[in-house]
Amino acid sequence: MDSKELLKRVKEDKVKFLSLQFTDVLGAVKSVDMPIRRLEDVLEDGAWFDGSSVEGFARIQESDMRLKIDPDTYAVLPWSADDAKRARVFCDIYTPAGDPFPGDPRGALKRILKKIEEKNWKFNIGPEPEFFLFKGTDGKSVHPAPHDTGGYFDFSSFDEAVVVRTALMDALDAMGLDVEVGHHEVALGQHEIDFRFADALKAADNVLTLKYTVKAIAAQHGLTASFMPKPVYGINGSGMHCHQSLFDTKTGNNLFFDAKDEARLSPLAYSFIAGQLAHARALAGVVAPTVNSYKRLVPGYEAPVYIGWAQQNRSALIRIPRYTEGRDKSVRAELRFPDPSCNPYMAFTAMLAAALDGIDKKMEAPKPLNNINLYHLNKEERTKLGVTELPGSLAESLGELEKDSVLKEALGEFLFEATYALNTKNGMISACV
């Protein structure tokens, strides 16, 4: 969509206010709102804001930042009132000199995607963010209560969860997410809504859209939505499994597929997997970036802990879903340890950088851990198989990230230093609580 088409759309949709959205380093959505009459000027000149007040962005003496609208991300917010209809667009961040701001997480993802565009490749991702819906507290409770007593895939015609999920799926579809399924997850009050895979930039935009849409619709039903990886002790936490593949943009073929291979995986796919496994411990500092992330990554709750890959084995870090004959484009690698607390732009940047390192160096994937429940193996048995572990804490994962030149280069010096400093500080604060 170009600027002319965007101006036409907002008029047709009778939009009165537009939210210019971007994220800080930690993944929190920020917004500059404006009356729609200013859109033409902003499309031409951008919108200025103070970057020194945004987490991890800039020092006060170099704080001026400019937002440039990405018209393709336009969507009406379906919960806004008709007499004050609002829409949103995601934006890219620029310096006063007109250069892309190196601390823009969305910009980092666009940089690495441009590299693979030169190879005629497209990085597709299908994220699966999980979340909890909690009832409001009674003023006395320390912890909010799950809003239902359902379990995995449970259905009840009178279940409040069905009503809320239906409203959520309707809103997300209206915003262009192409919802595929929604269902109750394993834990009480836990849910998942999956949308169709897309190129990595659109997928990251979609993750953010889902998160604030879920929170807005939940609030309309008197509920609080949480994307914390482990909000309740003793039950399953919330992950964001990411189904990944590389496609050839000229032919439309899935570069992961090889009909001659027993697992239907190409040499490129094996090297992709090998790269992510090789960088897994450092990758944790980006895809599982909070203290709470490591409350989820423990044995016993279907979250991966051990570094390895397998076909159809959910205890492995990377799982290859079952191949269905004739569905070549569905061959993919599911990375299972990201969680929804991550900044999706930075997570997808780091995931791709790790994979490309494997491809560039023609790394060989280790033997698959098929038909092995890694949770049931003792340390000696895992050592014999060459299976190592993810970091056990945020501090440990940040230490690994600091040593990983590939991921640091992909993020860029500015973003790496900002995320390292902020997450180290947050870890220290958590340790003192």
C-alpha positions as CSV (number, residue, x, y, z in Angstrom):
1,M,0.0,0.0,0.0
2,D,1.4,3.4,-0.9
3,S,0.6,6.8,0.8
4,K,-2.1,7.6,-1.6
5,E,-3.9,4.4,-0.9
6,L,-3.6,4.8,2.8
7,L,-5.2,8.3,2.7
8,K,-8.0,6.7,0.7
9,R,-8.5,3.9,3.2
10,V,-8.7,6.1,6.3
11,K,-11.3,8.2,4.6
12,E,-13.4,5.1,3.6
13,D,-13.1,3.6,7.1
14,K,-14.1,7.0,8.7
15,V,-11.0,6.9,11.0
16,K,-10.6,9.9,13.3
17,F,-7.4,9.1,15.1
18,L,-4.2,7.2,14.1
19,S,-1.8,5.5,16.5
20,L,1.8,5.5,15.2
21,Q,3.3,2.4,16.9
22,F,6.8,1.1,17.6
23,T,8.5,-0.9,20.3
24,D,11.2,-0.2,22.8
25,V,14.1,-2.6,23.3
26,L,12.1,-4.7,25.7
27,G,9.3,-5.2,23.3
28,A,6.7,-2.8,24.9
29,V,4.5,-1.2,22.3
30,K,4.8,2.6,22.3
31,S,2.3,4.9,20.5
32,V,2.2,8.5,19.3
33,D,-1.5,9.3,18.6
34,M,-2.7,12.0,16.2
35,P,-5.9,13.3,14.6
36,I,-6.3,11.9,11.1
37,R,-6.2,15.4,9.5
38,R,-2.4,15.4,10.2
39,L,-1.8,12.2,8.2
40,E,-0.8,13.8,4.9
41,D,1.9,15.9,6.7
42,V,3.2,13.0,8.7
43,L,3.4,10.8,5.6
44,E,5.6,13.5,4.0
45,D,7.7,14.6,7.0
46,G,7.4,11.9,9.6
47,A,6.4,12.4,13.3
48,W,9.0,13.6,15.8
49,F,9.3,12.2,19.4
50,D,11.6,12.3,22.4
51,G,13.7,9.1,22.3
52,S,15.4,9.8,25.7
53,S,12.2,8.8,27.5
54,V,11.9,5.4,25.8
55,E,13.6,2.4,27.4
56,G,17.0,1.8,25.8
57,F,16.8,4.3,23.1
58,A,19.0,7.5,23.4
59,R,20.7,9.8,25.8
60,I,18.9,13.1,26.5
61,Q,21.5,15.1,24.5
62,E,20.7,13.1,21.3
63,S,17.0,12.4,21.8
64,D,15.2,13.6,18.7
65,M,13.8,10.7,16.8
66,R,11.5,10.6,13.7
67,L,8.8,8.0,13.0
68,K,8.1,7.0,9.4
69,I,4.9,5.2,8.7
70,D,4.8,1.7,7.1
71,P,1.4,2.0,5.2
72,D,1.2,-1.8,4.7
73,T,0.6,-2.2,8.5
74,Y,-2.6,-0.1,8.6
75,A,-5.4,-1.7,10.5
76,V,-8.6,-0.3,12.2
77,L,-8.7,-1.1,15.9
78,P,-12.0,-3.1,16.1
79,W,-12.7,-2.2,19.7
80,S,-12.7,1.6,19.1
81,A,-16.0,3.5,19.2
82,D,-17.6,4.4,15.9
83,D,-17.7,8.1,16.9
84,A,-13.9,8.1,17.7
85,K,-12.7,5.3,15.4
86,R,-9.0,4.6,15.7
87,A,-6.5,2.8,13.4
88,R,-2.9,1.9,13.8
89,V,0.3,1.7,11.8
90,F,3.7,0.4,12.7
91,C,6.6,2.8,12.1
92,D,10.3,2.7,11.5
93,I,12.6,5.0,13.5
94,Y,15.0,7.4,12.0
95,T,17.6,9.9,13.3
96,P,17.4,13.7,12.5
97,A,20.0,13.1,9.8
98,G,17.6,10.7,8.0
99,D,19.5,7.5,8.8
100,P,17.8,4.4,10.3
101,F,18.1,4.5,14.1
102,P,20.4,1.6,15.2
103,G,18.3,1.1,18.3
104,D,15.1,0.3,16.4
105,P,14.3,-3.4,16.9
106,R,12.1,-3.4,13.8
107,G,15.0,-1.9,11.8
108,A,17.4,-4.7,13.0
109,L,15.0,-7.3,11.6
110,K,14.7,-5.4,8.3
111,R,18.5,-5.3,8.0
112,I,19.0,-9.0,8.3
113,L,16.0,-9.8,6.0
114,K,17.5,-7.6,3.4
115,K,20.6,-9.8,3.4
116,I,18.6,-12.9,2.6
117,E,16.5,-11.0,0.0
118,E,19.7,-10.7,-2.0
119,K,19.8,-14.5,-2.1
120,N,16.1,-14.6,-3.2
121,W,15.1,-16.2,0.2
122,K,12.2,-15.4,2.5
123,F,12.2,-16.3,6.2
124,N,8.7,-17.5,7.1
125,I,7.6,-17.8,10.8
126,G,4.5,-19.1,12.3
127,P,4.5,-18.0,16.0
128,E,2.3,-19.7,18.6
129,P,2.0,-17.2,21.5
130,E,0.3,-18.7,24.6
131,F,-1.4,-16.5,27.3
132,F,-3.4,-16.7,30.5
133,L,-6.7,-15.0,31.2
134,F,-7.3,-14.1,34.9
135,K,-10.3,-12.9,36.8
136,G,-10.0,-9.7,38.7
137,T,-8.9,-10.0,42.3
138,D,-11.3,-9.4,45.2
139,G,-8.9,-6.9,46.7
140,K,-7.7,-9.5,49.2
141,S,-6.1,-12.1,46.9
142,V,-2.4,-11.9,46.3
143,H,-2.7,-13.8,43.0
144,P,-5.4,-13.4,40.4
145,A,-7.5,-16.6,39.7
146,P,-7.7,-18.3,36.3
147,H,-11.0,-17.5,34.7
148,D,-11.9,-21.1,33.9
149,T,-11.3,-24.7,34.8
150,G,-10.8,-26.1,31.3
151,G,-7.9,-28.2,30.0
152,Y,-6.1,-28.8,26.7
153,F,-8.6,-28.5,23.8
154,D,-11.6,-28.6,26.3
155,F,-14.9,-27.4,25.0
156,S,-18.1,-26.4,26.7
157,S,-21.0,-24.6,25.1
158,F,-21.4,-22.4,28.2
159,D,-17.7,-21.9,28.9
160,E,-16.8,-18.2,29.2
161,A,-13.5,-19.0,27.5
162,V,-15.3,-19.9,24.3
163,V,-17.0,-16.5,24.3
164,V,-13.8,-14.6,24.9
165,R,-11.7,-16.6,22.4
166,T,-14.4,-16.1,19.8
167,A,-14.3,-12.3,20.3
168,L,-10.5,-12.4,20.2
169,M,-10.4,-14.4,17.0
170,D,-13.0,-12.1,15.3
171,A,-11.0,-9.0,16.3
172,L,-7.6,-10.5,15.1
173,D,-9.1,-11.6,11.8
174,A,-10.5,-8.0,11.3
175,M,-6.9,-6.7,11.8
176,G,-5.6,-9.0,9.1
177,L,-3.9,-11.8,11.1
178,D,-5.5,-14.7,9.2
179,V,-6.3,-16.7,12.3
180,E,-6.1,-20.4,11.8
181,V,-7.2,-21.9,15.2
182,G,-7.9,-20.9,18.8
183,H,-8.0,-23.4,21.7
184,H,-7.7,-23.9,25.4
185,E,-4.2,-24.9,26.5
186,V,-3.0,-27.3,29.2
187,A,-3.2,-25.0,32.3
188,L,-6.3,-23.5,33.9
189,G,-7.1,-20.2,32.2
190,Q,-4.4,-20.7,29.5
191,H,-5.1,-20.2,25.8
192,E,-3.5,-20.1,22.4
193,I,-4.6,-18.5,19.1
194,D,-2.5,-19.4,16.1
195,F,-2.4,-17.3,12.9
196,R,-1.0,-18.4,9.5
197,F,2.7,-18.2,8.9
198,A,4.1,-15.1,7.3
199,D,7.4,-13.5,6.4
200,A,9.3,-12.6,9.6
201,L,8.6,-8.9,9.6
202,K,4.8,-9.4,9.2
203,A,4.9,-12.2,11.8
204,A,6.6,-9.9,14.3
205,D,4.1,-7.2,13.7
206,N,1.4,-9.8,14.1
207,V,2.7,-11.0,17.5
208,L,2.5,-7.4,18.8
209,T,-0.9,-6.9,17.4
210,L,-2.1,-10.1,19.0
211,K,-0.7,-9.2,22.4
212,Y,-2.4,-5.8,22.7
213,T,-5.6,-7.0,21.1
214,V,-5.9,-9.9,23.6
215,K,-5.4,-7.4,26.4
216,A,-8.0,-5.0,25.1
217,I,-10.7,-7.6,24.4
218,A,-10.0,-9.4,27.7
219,A,-10.5,-6.1,29.6
220,Q,-13.9,-5.7,27.9
221,H,-14.9,-9.0,29.5
222,G,-13.6,-8.0,32.9
223,L,-10.5,-10.2,32.6
224,T,-6.7,-9.5,32.7
225,A,-4.5,-11.1,30.0
226,S,-1.0,-12.1,30.9
227,F,1.8,-13.1,28.5
228,M,4.2,-13.9,31.4
229,P,6.1,-17.1,30.7
230,K,5.3,-18.5,34.1
231,P,2.7,-16.5,36.0
232,V,1.5,-19.4,38.2
233,Y,3.8,-21.8,40.0
234,G,3.3,-25.6,39.6
235,I,1.5,-25.5,36.2
236,N,2.6,-25.2,32.6
237,G,3.9,-21.9,31.5
238,S,3.4,-19.9,28.3
239,G,5.7,-20.3,25.4
240,M,5.8,-19.0,21.8
241,H,6.9,-21.9,19.7
242,C,8.1,-20.6,16.3
243,H,7.6,-22.7,13.1
244,Q,10.3,-21.7,10.7
245,S,11.2,-22.2,7.0
246,L,13.0,-20.6,4.2
247,F,11.4,-20.1,0.8
248,D,12.8,-19.3,-2.6
249,T,11.1,-16.0,-3.6
250,K,11.5,-16.7,-7.4
251,T,10.1,-20.2,-7.5
252,G,8.0,-20.2,-4.3
253,N,9.6,-23.5,-3.3
254,N,10.3,-24.5,0.3
255,L,14.1,-24.7,0.6
256,F,13.7,-27.0,3.6
257,F,12.1,-29.8,1.5
258,D,14.1,-32.7,0.0
259,A,12.0,-35.6,-1.3
260,K,15.0,-37.9,-1.3
261,D,15.8,-37.5,2.4
262,E,14.3,-39.8,5.0
263,A,13.1,-36.9,7.1
264,R,12.3,-34.8,4.0
265,L,14.9,-32.2,5.0
266,S,17.3,-30.6,2.7
267,P,21.0,-30.0,3.4
268,L,20.2,-26.4,3.9
269,A,17.5,-27.3,6.5
270,Y,20.0,-29.5,8.4
271,S,22.5,-26.6,8.5
272,F,19.8,-24.2,9.6
273,I,19.0,-26.5,12.5
274,A,22.7,-26.9,13.4
275,G,23.2,-23.2,13.5
276,Q,20.4,-22.6,15.9
277,L,21.5,-25.5,18.1
278,A,25.1,-24.1,18.1
279,H,23.9,-20.7,19.2
280,A,21.1,-21.9,21.5
281,R,22.6,-20.9,24.8
282,A,23.3,-17.3,23.6
283,L,20.0,-17.2,21.7
284,A,18.2,-17.7,25.1
285,G,19.2,-14.2,26.1
286,V,17.0,-12.8,23.3
287,V,14.1,-15.3,22.9
288,A,13.7,-15.9,26.7
289,P,14.8,-12.5,28.0
290,T,13.2,-12.2,31.4
291,V,13.9,-13.6,34.9
292,N,10.5,-15.3,34.7
293,S,11.4,-17.0,31.4
294,Y,13.6,-19.4,33.4
295,K,10.8,-20.4,35.7
296,R,9.2,-21.9,32.6
297,L,12.3,-23.6,31.2
298,V,12.4,-26.4,33.7
299,P,11.7,-30.1,33.3
300,G,8.2,-31.4,33.8
301,Y,6.0,-28.8,32.1
302,E,6.6,-29.6,28.4
303,A,9.1,-26.7,28.0
304,P,12.4,-27.6,26.4
305,V,15.5,-27.6,28.6
306,Y,18.0,-29.7,26.6
307,I,19.7,-28.7,23.4
308,G,18.9,-31.2,20.6
309,W,16.5,-31.8,17.7
310,A,14.1,-34.5,16.7
311,Q,11.2,-35.5,14.6
312,Q,7.9,-35.2,16.5
313,N,9.6,-35.2,19.9
314,R,8.3,-32.3,22.0
315,S,11.1,-32.7,24.6
316,A,13.6,-31.5,22.1
317,L,14.6,-27.8,21.6
318,I,13.8,-28.1,17.9
319,R,11.0,-30.3,16.6
320,I,10.3,-31.4,13.0
321,P,6.6,-31.9,12.7
322,R,5.3,-34.9,10.9
323,Y,5.5,-34.7,7.1
324,T,2.2,-35.2,5.1
325,E,2.7,-36.5,1.6
326,G,2.2,-33.8,-1.0
327,R,2.5,-30.9,1.5
328,D,6.1,-29.8,0.7
329,K,5.5,-26.3,1.8
330,S,4.6,-27.4,5.3
331,V,8.1,-28.8,6.1
332,R,9.5,-26.7,8.9
333,A,11.5,-26.5,12.0
334,E,9.7,-25.7,15.3
335,L,11.9,-23.8,17.8
336,R,10.3,-24.4,21.1
337,F,12.0,-22.3,23.7
338,P,11.0,-18.7,22.8
339,D,8.4,-17.2,25.0
340,P,5.9,-14.3,24.5
341,S,7.9,-11.9,26.8
342,C,10.5,-11.5,24.0
343,N,10.7,-8.6,21.6
344,P,9.7,-10.4,18.4
345,Y,11.7,-8.3,16.1
346,M,14.9,-9.0,18.1
347,A,14.0,-12.6,18.6
348,F,13.5,-13.3,14.9
349,T,16.7,-11.4,14.1
350,A,18.7,-13.5,16.4
351,M,17.0,-16.8,15.3
352,L,17.8,-16.0,11.7
353,A,21.4,-14.9,12.4
354,A,22.1,-18.2,14.2
355,A,20.5,-20.2,11.4
356,L,22.4,-18.3,8.7
357,D,25.7,-19.0,10.5
358,G,24.9,-22.7,10.3
359,I,24.2,-22.4,6.6
360,D,27.2,-20.3,5.7
361,K,29.5,-22.6,7.6
362,K,27.7,-25.7,6.3
363,M,27.3,-27.0,9.9
364,E,26.2,-30.6,10.3
365,A,23.2,-31.2,12.6
366,P,23.8,-33.8,15.3
367,K,22.0,-37.1,15.4
368,P,18.2,-36.6,15.9
369,L,16.9,-37.6,19.3
370,N,13.9,-39.5,18.0
371,N,11.8,-41.6,20.4
372,I,13.8,-40.3,23.4
373,N,12.1,-38.5,26.3
374,L,15.0,-36.2,27.3
375,Y,13.3,-35.4,30.6
376,H,13.7,-39.1,31.7
377,L,17.5,-39.2,31.1
378,N,20.0,-38.6,33.8
379,K,23.0,-36.4,33.3
380,E,25.3,-39.3,32.4
381,E,22.9,-40.5,29.8
382,R,22.6,-37.1,28.3
383,T,26.4,-36.6,28.2
384,K,26.8,-39.9,26.3
385,L,24.3,-38.5,23.7
386,G,26.2,-35.2,23.5
387,V,23.1,-33.3,24.9
388,T,23.8,-30.0,26.7
389,E,21.4,-27.7,28.6
390,L,20.0,-24.3,28.1
391,P,21.1,-21.7,30.6
392,G,19.3,-21.9,33.9
393,S,19.0,-18.2,34.5
394,L,18.8,-14.9,32.8
395,A,22.2,-13.9,34.0
396,E,23.7,-17.1,32.6
397,S,22.0,-16.6,29.2
398,L,23.2,-12.9,29.0
399,G,26.7,-14.1,29.7
400,E,26.5,-16.5,26.8
401,L,25.0,-13.7,24.6
402,E,27.9,-11.4,25.5
403,K,30.3,-14.0,24.1
404,D,28.4,-14.7,20.9
405,S,29.8,-12.5,18.1
406,V,27.3,-13.7,15.5
407,L,24.2,-12.7,17.4
408,K,25.8,-9.4,18.7
409,E,26.7,-8.4,15.1
410,A,23.1,-9.2,13.9
411,L,21.5,-7.1,16.6
412,G,24.1,-4.3,16.2
413,E,26.2,-2.8,19.0
414,F,23.5,-0.3,20.1
415,L,20.8,-2.9,20.5
416,F,23.0,-5.5,22.1
417,E,24.4,-3.0,24.7
418,A,20.9,-1.7,25.4
419,T,19.3,-5.1,25.9
420,Y,22.2,-6.4,27.9
421,A,22.2,-3.4,30.2
422,L,18.4,-3.4,30.7
423,N,18.0,-7.1,31.2
424,T,21.0,-7.2,33.5
425,K,19.4,-4.4,35.6
426,N,16.0,-6.1,35.6
427,G,17.7,-9.4,36.7
428,M,19.4,-7.6,39.6
429,I,16.2,-5.9,40.6
430,S,14.3,-9.3,40.6
431,A,17.0,-10.9,42.7
432,C,16.5,-8.2,45.3
433,V,12.7,-8.6,45.5
